[in-house]
Amino acid sequence: MKEIRIGLVGAGWMGKAHSSAMLDEQMLFGPDFGVPVFEMVADANEESAKIAQHKIGFKRMTTDWHTLVSDPDIDLVDIATPNAFHYEVAKAALENGKNVYCEKPLSISEAESKELAALAAKKNVINYVGFNNTMNPANAYVRDLVQSGKLGKIMRFVGRYDQDQLLDENLPITWRHINKLAGCGALGDLGSHLLSVSQFIMGDISAVNAMKETIFPKRPKGRDSKEMADVENEDIISLMTRYANGAIGTISASRVATGRKNYLAYEIQGTKGSVVYDLETMGEVQVYFQSDDEADRGFRRVFLNPKHKGYSAFQPAGGISIAYNDMKILEAHELFSALTQGTPYACNFEFGYKIDRTIAAILKSADNGVWTPVE
């Protein structure tokens, strides 16, 4: 049994989700993969830090994250701040030789993420980015289908991630609308999750051709304010893609998609079969295999079950739902396993850098209106 002494930077909703996942990881997988010890929490808001210290059980709290990343009693720095602060905190943690668990995105710029990936490799520490959808047992199943050749030559990926949480034009402006804080809009907030699934299953995107639109260019400065502020980034992004493996695709994301709540959906078409998946019906994958008998052709439902990687930690039989927080638990397990057992993991900082350099190419293409290579 090995204790993993954790320092959490950011005491908001995502910080709580990370901490809860770490506790549940031990309950579901046992202490052999590490026992979380909540050593210190840092948040610029002192009251938030105190609440997290009390609710989660951190031994200490601080309003200065610099104190946390240099503390000798911390093994793992867990970054759950807004996007703009990921780079600075992660860089300082790495320079102090800490293992780092950073919520997605790795940073808000391609250059920053490239630097962090190189520094993490140089320091030879665990460096994990929280793209939780890669931990979805459904996506692991689809990846295995693609890699096994059962779907034949992969021809096409069609994906979209739609929500309507910002459909109300009277909702006030937040940090998500400001580029220096968020990096970009729907692409970074939602599209990056879809890009992580695409990267996980399909591999590298080699070129993109994108367009974007801001539906509500101004929003109130506050809930009761009549003063308006400029929205700096996109509400909708849509793009065509070319993959290094020869496949083509289309990807889109919207934060103003009327009626959609958490619609991360994709279809992958191969010469021998296809799959369809939708996060709003998380427990099943639609699968089609080409048959010689036309009477047998058609999609069938495959319910997630204990044969699928990660599922059996939660449920003893197929067809019983798992949910968003369960993907975070599987994420924590992969992280802890890497820390204590030295096992490989997909979502390292290099993976995060690939997502961010793809985002950079998409934004460049949307600005220029031409096909743009992903360098």
C-alpha positions as a printed NumPy array, in Angstrom:
array([[  0.   ,   0.   ,   0.   ],
       [  1.408,   3.382,  -1.026],
       [  0.095,   6.733,   0.089],
       [ -0.335,   9.375,  -2.627],
       [ -0.145,  12.794,  -1.022],
       [ -2.328,  15.155,  -3.021],
       [ -2.242,  18.914,  -3.405],
       [ -5.348,  20.308,  -5.117],
       [ -5.214,  23.675,  -6.885],
       [ -8.761,  24.917,  -7.467],
       [-11.554,  24.185,  -4.985],
       [-14.525,  24.509,  -7.346],
       [-16.8  ,  21.899,  -8.912],
       [-14.063,  20.152, -10.893],
       [-11.745,  20.007,  -7.879],
       [-14.5  ,  18.276,  -5.93 ],
       [-15.108,  15.882,  -8.829],
       [-11.407,  14.935,  -8.89 ],
       [-11.272,  14.388,  -5.127],
       [-14.475,  12.35 ,  -5.088],
       [-13.136,  10.176,  -7.92 ],
       [ -9.932,   9.494,  -5.991],
       [-11.869,   8.352,  -2.925],
       [-14.141,   6.133,  -5.012],
       [-11.139,   4.709,  -6.868],
       [ -9.802,   3.234,  -3.648],
       [-13.188,   1.817,  -2.689],
       [-13.676,   0.15 ,  -6.085],
       [-10.12 ,  -0.982,  -6.863],
       [ -8.615,  -1.361,  -3.387],
       [ -5.486,   0.098,  -1.771],
       [ -2.952,  -1.742,  -3.947],
       [ -3.062,   1.11 ,  -6.466],
       [ -2.488,   3.776,  -3.84 ],
       [ -4.325,   5.477,  -1.008],
       [ -5.13 ,   9.168,  -1.507],
       [ -4.019,  11.457,   1.292],
       [ -5.505,  14.929,   0.96 ],
       [ -2.555,  17.021,   2.052],
       [ -3.297,  20.606,   0.93 ],
       [ -5.866,  22.592,  -1.07 ],
       [ -5.161,  25.979,  -2.668],
       [ -7.696,  28.478,  -3.926],
       [ -7.507,  32.248,  -4.365],
       [-10.894,  32.422,  -2.642],
       [-10.127,  31.702,   1.004],
       [-13.708,  30.714,   1.804],
       [-13.753,  28.15 ,  -1.028],
       [-10.463,  26.7  ,   0.207],
       [-11.825,  26.4  ,   3.745],
       [-14.999,  24.684,   2.544],
       [-12.99 ,  22.178,   0.485],
       [-10.666,  21.551,   3.42 ],
       [-13.646,  20.773,   5.648],
       [-15.739,  18.742,   3.195],
       [-12.977,  16.709,   1.545],
       [-10.65 ,  16.472,   4.522],
       [ -7.508,  18.273,   3.424],
       [ -4.993,  18.663,   6.236],
       [ -4.052,  22.194,   5.196],
       [ -5.262,  25.052,   3.002],
       [ -3.681,  28.09 ,   1.389],
       [ -4.633,  30.947,  -0.889],
       [ -1.23 ,  30.809,  -2.623],
       [ -0.757,  27.893,  -5.005],
       [  3.005,  28.573,  -5.139],
       [  3.199,  27.264,  -1.583],
       [  1.474,  24.065,  -2.625],
       [  3.544,  23.185,  -5.707],
       [  6.8  ,  23.529,  -3.783],
       [  5.693,  21.659,  -0.665],
       [  7.92 ,  18.594,  -0.012],
       [  5.001,  16.631,   1.467],
       [  3.03 ,  16.596,  -1.796],
       [  3.495,  13.843,  -4.403],
       [  0.798,  14.806,  -6.903],
       [ -0.334,  18.29 ,  -7.901],
       [ -3.953,  18.179,  -9.063],
       [ -4.885,  21.199, -11.209],
       [ -8.61 ,  22.011, -11.383],
       [ -8.505,  25.752, -12.061],
       [-10.026,  27.68 , -14.98 ],
       [ -8.16 ,  27.051, -18.245],
       [ -5.94 ,  30.131, -18.234],
       [ -4.081,  29.072, -15.083],
       [ -3.207,  25.498, -16.118],
       [  0.081,  26.389, -17.796],
       [  1.568,  28.451, -14.978],
       [  0.647,  25.999, -12.227],
       [  1.676,  22.901, -14.223],
       [  5.023,  24.418, -15.214],
       [  5.859,  25.339, -11.611],
       [  4.819,  21.89 , -10.385],
       [  6.968,  20.153, -13.   ],
       [  9.94 ,  22.365, -12.195],
       [  9.558,  21.23 ,  -8.584],
       [  9.66 ,  17.589,  -9.716],
       [  6.008,  16.891,  -8.945],
       [  3.722,  14.437, -10.67 ],
       [  0.914,  16.451, -12.287],
       [ -2.759,  15.715, -12.944],
       [ -4.238,  18.571, -14.992],
       [ -7.864,  18.944, -15.982],
       [ -8.357,  19.493, -19.685],
       [ -7.269,  21.492, -21.631],
       [ -3.567,  21.24 , -20.912],
       [ -3.285,  24.973, -21.648],
       [ -4.91 ,  27.634, -23.804],
       [ -2.183,  27.739, -26.446],
       [ -0.301,  25.318, -28.65 ],
       [  3.054,  26.816, -27.627],
       [  2.362,  26.478, -23.897],
       [  1.25 ,  22.864, -24.254],
       [  4.31 ,  22.006, -26.349],
       [  6.53 ,  23.443, -23.625],
       [  4.73 ,  21.524, -20.866],
       [  4.915,  18.229, -22.782],
       [  8.659,  18.647, -23.303],
       [  9.251,  19.622, -19.672],
       [  7.219,  16.663, -18.382],
       [  9.249,  14.271, -20.542],
       [ 12.481,  15.846, -19.311],
       [ 11.464,  15.553, -15.648],
       [ 10.278,  11.95 , -16.176],
       [  7.253,  12.323, -13.905],
       [  3.655,  11.198, -14.311],
       [  1.847,  13.822, -16.407],
       [ -1.857,  13.227, -16.935],
       [ -4.521,  15.346, -18.679],
       [ -8.146,  14.82 , -17.634],
       [ -9.86 ,  14.01 , -20.92 ],
       [-12.359,  11.799, -19.131],
       [-14.245,  10.626, -22.232],
       [-11.256,   8.508, -23.232],
       [-12.007,   6.462, -20.101],
       [-15.549,   5.673, -21.218],
       [-15.817,   1.87 , -21.623],
       [-17.807,   2.469, -24.813],
       [-14.937,   4.375, -26.418],
       [-12.439,   1.71 , -25.361],
       [-14.699,  -0.899, -26.995],
       [-14.953,   1.132, -30.218],
       [-11.193,   1.678, -30.272],
       [-10.659,  -2.08 , -30.   ],
       [-13.088,  -2.648, -32.897],
       [-11.198,  -0.153, -35.051],
       [ -7.761,  -1.549, -34.197],
       [ -8.854,  -5.178, -34.619],
       [ -9.801,  -4.626, -38.255],
       [-13.343,  -5.902, -37.708],
       [-14.717,  -2.703, -39.23 ],
       [-12.366,  -3.003, -42.197],
       [-10.583,   0.045, -43.588],
       [-11.815,   3.103, -41.698],
       [-13.226,   5.606, -44.157],
       [-15.   ,   8.303, -42.16 ],
       [-15.509,   9.878, -38.731],
       [-18.564,  12.08 , -38.15 ],
       [-18.869,  13.683, -34.72 ],
       [-20.622,  16.481, -32.882],
       [-20.78 ,  17.778, -29.331],
       [-23.824,  19.962, -28.727],
       [-25.226,  21.646, -25.62 ],
       [-27.715,  24.493, -25.166],
       [-26.457,  25.786, -21.819],
       [-25.646,  29.214, -23.294],
       [-28.693,  29.502, -25.554],
       [-30.23 ,  32.213, -23.367],
       [-28.756,  35.476, -24.681],
       [-29.507,  37.156, -21.337],
       [-27.075,  34.94 , -19.45 ],
       [-24.195,  37.168, -18.303],
       [-20.71 ,  36.985, -19.71 ],
       [-18.243,  34.631, -17.952],
       [-14.571,  33.714, -18.272],
       [-15.559,  31.157, -20.917],
       [-16.346,  34.034, -23.313],
       [-12.952,  35.748, -22.89 ],
       [-10.072,  34.414, -24.979],
       [ -7.277,  35.27 , -22.548],
       [ -9.057,  33.136, -19.944],
       [-10.631,  30.367, -22.045],
       [ -8.472,  30.256, -25.178],
       [-11.512,  29.832, -27.409],
       [-15.227,  29.103, -27.115],
       [-17.272,  26.032, -28.001],
       [-14.226,  24.438, -29.628],
       [-12.143,  24.438, -26.451],
       [-14.927,  23.798, -23.985],
       [-16.844,  21.093, -25.863],
       [-15.042,  20.314, -29.101],
       [-11.839,  19.407, -27.274],
       [-13.661,  16.478, -25.635],
       [-14.735,  15.22 , -29.065],
       [-11.223,  15.769, -30.404],
       [ -9.851,  13.673, -27.532],
       [-12.201,  10.813, -28.454],
       [-11.213,  11.193, -32.106],
       [ -7.501,  11.197, -31.193],
       [ -7.959,   8.181, -28.892],
       [ -9.795,   6.09 , -31.503],
       [ -8.712,   7.415, -34.901],
       [ -5.224,   8.822, -34.267],
       [ -3.787,  12.07 , -35.568],
       [ -5.675,  14.609, -37.657],
       [ -3.406,  15.852, -40.453],
       [ -5.4  ,  18.791, -41.856],
       [ -8.599,  20.768, -41.193],
       [-10.926,  23.22 , -42.896],
       [-13.121,  25.092, -40.415],
       [-15.679,  27.83 , -39.963],
       [-17.049,  29.396, -36.786],
       [-19.874,  31.688, -35.725],
       [-20.722,  33.775, -32.675],
       [-24.52 ,  33.822, -32.37 ],
       [-24.656,  36.231, -29.43 ],
       [-21.8  ,  38.755, -29.869],
       [-22.724,  40.651, -26.691],
       [-23.869,  39.558, -23.248],
       [-24.795,  41.423, -20.057],
       [-21.893,  42.171, -17.72 ],
       [-23.938,  40.866, -14.782],
       [-27.222,  39.127, -14.047],
       [-29.11 ,  42.383, -13.451],
       [-26.894,  44.626, -15.551],
       [-28.008,  46.51 , -18.64 ],
       [-24.391,  47.155, -19.6  ],
       [-23.167,  44.806, -22.316],
       [-19.773,  43.193, -22.925],
       [-18.259,  41.694, -26.067],
       [-18.175,  37.9  , -26.478],
       [-14.719,  37.152, -27.87 ],
       [-15.112,  33.593, -29.11 ],
       [-17.319,  31.223, -31.035],
       [-20.675,  29.729, -30.095],
       [-20.519,  27.233, -32.98 ],
       [-17.586,  25.571, -34.767],
       [-17.767,  23.206, -37.738],
       [-14.928,  21.583, -39.68 ],
       [-13.856,  18.995, -42.184],
       [-10.913,  16.775, -41.302],
       [ -8.289,  14.573, -42.912],
       [ -6.697,  11.879, -40.76 ],
       [ -3.175,  10.525, -41.005],
       [ -4.656,   7.044, -41.559],
       [ -6.39 ,   8.206, -44.748],
       [ -9.894,   8.656, -43.351],
       [-11.879,  11.872, -43.717],
       [-14.435,  13.374, -41.372],
       [-16.61 ,  16.183, -40.122],
       [-16.648,  17.517, -36.566],
       [-18.753,  20.237, -34.959],
       [-19.526,  21.7  , -31.55 ],
       [-22.124,  24.152, -30.297],
       [-22.897,  25.683, -26.919],
       [-26.215,  27.086, -28.245],
       [-27.668,  23.889, -29.769],
       [-31.383,  24.174, -29.058],
       [-32.672,  21.123, -27.206],
       [-29.317,  19.4  , -26.772],
       [-28.051,  18.862, -23.225],
       [-24.925,  16.706, -23.451],
       [-24.93 ,  15.364, -26.984],
       [-21.463,  13.986, -27.673],
       [-22.153,  11.676, -30.598],
       [-20.134,  10.11 , -33.392],
       [-20.292,   7.547, -36.191],
       [-17.291,   5.678, -37.574],
       [-17.732,   4.   , -40.947],
       [-15.491,   1.197, -42.181],
       [-15.604,  -1.019, -45.255],
       [-16.815,  -3.996, -43.18 ],
       [-18.838,  -2.3  , -40.471],
       [-19.815,   0.87 , -38.628],
       [-20.424,   2.047, -35.078],
       [-22.615,   4.823, -33.673],
       [-22.322,   6.218, -30.15 ],
       [-24.122,   8.938, -28.22 ],
       [-23.232,  10.049, -24.677],
       [-26.896,  10.801, -23.925],
       [-27.513,   7.043, -24.205],
       [-24.212,   6.212, -22.538],
       [-24.819,   2.525, -21.873],
       [-25.076,   1.264, -25.432],
       [-23.201,   1.247, -28.733],
       [-24.882,   0.75 , -32.103],
       [-22.85 ,  -1.734, -34.165],
       [-23.227,  -2.876, -37.77 ],
       [-21.239,  -5.607, -39.512],
       [-21.542,  -6.167, -43.246],
       [-23.238,  -9.471, -44.043],
       [-23.481, -11.528, -47.231],
       [-27.171, -12.036, -46.504],
       [-28.992,  -8.764, -47.063],
       [-31.835, -10.008, -44.858],
       [-29.494,  -9.91 , -41.818],
       [-28.181,  -6.397, -42.373],
       [-28.831,  -3.647, -39.839],
       [-27.461,  -2.025, -36.707],
       [-27.745,  -3.855, -33.381],
       [-27.481,  -2.553, -29.823],
       [-24.497,  -3.648, -27.764],
       [-25.045,  -2.904, -24.082],
       [-21.966,  -2.085, -22.032],
       [-21.158,  -5.051, -19.823],
       [-18.344,  -6.552, -17.685],
       [-16.495,  -7.678, -20.837],
       [-15.811,  -4.006, -21.648],
       [-12.771,  -2.388, -20.066],
       [-13.577,  -0.58 , -16.826],
       [-17.281,  -1.431, -16.654],
       [-16.981,  -4.311, -14.17 ],
       [-15.624,  -1.967, -11.49 ],
       [-19.139,  -0.578, -11.171],
       [-21.711,  -3.149, -12.263],
       [-21.905,  -6.976, -12.204],
       [-24.07 ,  -7.316, -15.324],
       [-24.639,  -5.587, -18.638],
       [-27.198,  -2.916, -19.332],
       [-26.882,  -1.184, -15.956],
       [-26.028,   2.47 , -16.408],
       [-22.777,   4.121, -15.44 ],
       [-22.297,   7.906, -15.667],
       [-19.99 ,  10.922, -16.014],
       [-18.421,  10.659, -12.556],
       [-17.668,   6.99 , -13.195],
       [-15.44 ,   8.023, -16.107],
       [-13.601,  10.289, -13.665],
       [-13.137,   7.323, -11.315],
       [-11.627,   5.271, -14.149],
       [ -9.421,   8.262, -14.916],
       [ -8.244,   8.373, -11.288],
       [ -7.576,   4.63 , -11.409],
       [ -5.407,   4.908, -14.524],
       [ -3.544,   7.797, -12.872],
       [ -3.013,   5.926,  -9.589],
       [ -1.984,   2.767, -11.432],
       [  0.651,   4.739, -13.329],
       [  1.901,   6.287, -10.088],
       [  2.169,   3.059,  -8.109],
       [  2.491,   0.283, -10.721],
       [  4.23 ,   2.081, -13.57 ],
       [  1.474,   1.123, -16.024],
       [  1.107,   3.013, -19.347],
       [ -1.578,   5.656, -19.88 ],
       [ -2.923,   7.383, -22.965],
       [ -3.684,  10.928, -21.82 ],
       [ -0.236,  12.29 , -21.065],
       [  0.859,  15.853, -21.776],
       [  1.941,  14.851, -25.279],
       [ -1.659,  13.7  , -25.915],
       [ -2.88 ,  17.042, -24.545],
       [ -0.45 ,  18.884, -26.808],
       [ -1.795,  17.033, -29.848],
       [ -5.307,  18.234, -28.993],
       [ -4.128,  21.814, -28.515],
       [ -2.133,  21.953, -31.739],
       [ -5.2  ,  20.589, -33.57 ],
       [ -7.294,  23.348, -31.968],
       [ -4.719,  25.927, -33.087],
       [ -4.959,  24.688, -36.68 ],
       [ -8.779,  24.742, -36.535],
       [ -8.861,  28.339, -35.294],
       [ -6.325,  29.38 , -37.942],
       [ -8.403,  27.707, -40.644],
       [-11.611,  29.345, -39.399],
       [ -9.921,  32.75 , -39.573],
       [ -8.389,  32.181, -43.031],
       [-11.062,  30.026, -44.668],
       [ -8.601,  27.51 , -46.119],
       [ -7.349,  23.975, -45.512],
       [ -4.725,  24.12 , -42.761],
       [ -2.216,  21.393, -41.82 ],
       [ -1.928,  20.262, -38.21 ],
       [  1.797,  20.755, -37.748]])
